[in-house]
Structure formats: structure tokens, C-alpha cells
Amino acid sequence: MGCRERAAKNELLRIVVDGDACVPDRRGTLPGRGAYIHPVPVCIDQAVRRRAFPRAFRVQGPLDTTDVSRAVETVVGRATP
């Protein structure tokens, strides 16, 4: 969604909509339409800038992406030595 590059499903983070917010779905079990993105801050920023989340989930207006950003920051924080 963000960088538009292809990757294996297990390398991507699934995101679903819960109300007016995007939430990460690490286990892939939450109901609803899912969108996949690389778990890096650059891809999240690009998706927000391009307004890709509302378009992918077919909703009107902006969606709150703070939970997704926090989840990506914790993943990146763990991976950095």
C-alpha cells in the first residue's frame, strides 16, 4: 500500500478498520477487509500521504493510523540492535 512493492504475505503487516481507526492485525484473524503494508515507518508515511488507507478500505474521510504507527515503531525498535 505504501511503497507499492510486492512481498510475501508473512513479511507484511495486515491492517483492518475498527470504527474510524486502522488497527494492526498481527495474527491475521480480525474480521473485515484487510490491507497489507511493509512494517517500516517509510511505507506507513507514504500510505498516509497518498491517502491509501481510506481508499483501500472503501471509507469516506480520514482514518486514524496512530495504532499502526506505534506497532511499526515497536517492531523496528526490537529489530535494531
For each residue, the residues with C-beta under 8 A, 3 or more apart:
1: 4 35 36 37 43 47 52 53 56
2: 37 38 42 43 44 45 46 47 50 52
3: 38 42 43 46
4: 1
5: 38
6:
7: 11 12 38
8: 11 12
9: 12 36
10:
11: 7 8 38
12: 7 8 9 36 37 38 39
13: 24 25 26 36 37 38 39 68 71 72 75
14: 24 25 26 28 30 34 35 36
15: 22 23 24 25 34 35 36 37 53 68
16: 22 23 25 30 31 32 33 34 35
17: 20 21 22 23 32 33 57 59 63
18: 21 22 23 30
19:
20: 17 61 63 64
21: 17 18 63 64 65 66 67
22: 15 16 17 18 53 57 63 64 65 67 68
23: 15 16 17 18 30 67 68
24: 13 14 15 67 68 71 72
25: 13 14 15 16 28 29 30 34
26: 13 14 71
27: 30
28: 14 25 34
29: 25
30: 14 16 18 23 25 27 34
31: 16
32: 16 17
33: 16 17 56 57 58
34: 14 15 16 25 28 30
35: 1 14 15 16 52 53 56 57
36: 1 9 12 13 14 15
37: 1 2 12 13 15 43 44 47 68
38: 2 3 5 7 11 12 13 42 43
39: 12 13 43 71 72 75 76
40: 43 44 72 76
41: 44 45 69 72 73 76
42: 2 3 38 45 46
43: 1 2 3 37 38 39 40 46 47
44: 2 37 40 41 47 48 65 68 69 72
45: 2 41 42 48 49
46: 2 3 42 43 49 50 52
47: 1 2 37 43 44 50 52 53 65
48: 44 45 51 52 53 65
49: 45 46
50: 2 46 47
51: 48 54 55 62
52: 1 2 35 46 47 48 55 56
53: 1 15 22 35 47 48 56 57 63 65
54: 51 57 58 59 60 61 62 63
55: 51 52 58
56: 1 33 35 52 53
57: 17 22 33 35 53 54 63
58: 33 54 55
59: 17 54 63
60: 54
61: 20 54
62: 51 54
63: 17 20 21 22 53 54 57 59
64: 20 21 22 67
65: 21 22 44 47 48 53 68 69
66: 21 69 70
67: 21 22 23 24 64 70 71
68: 13 15 22 23 24 37 44 65 71 72
69: 41 44 65 66 72 73
70: 66 67 73 74
71: 13 24 26 39 67 68 74 75
72: 13 24 39 40 41 44 68 69 75 76
73: 41 69 70 76 77
74: 70 71 77 78
75: 13 39 71 72 78 79
76: 39 40 41 72 73 79 80
77: 73 74 80
78: 74 75
79: 75 76
80: 76 77
81:
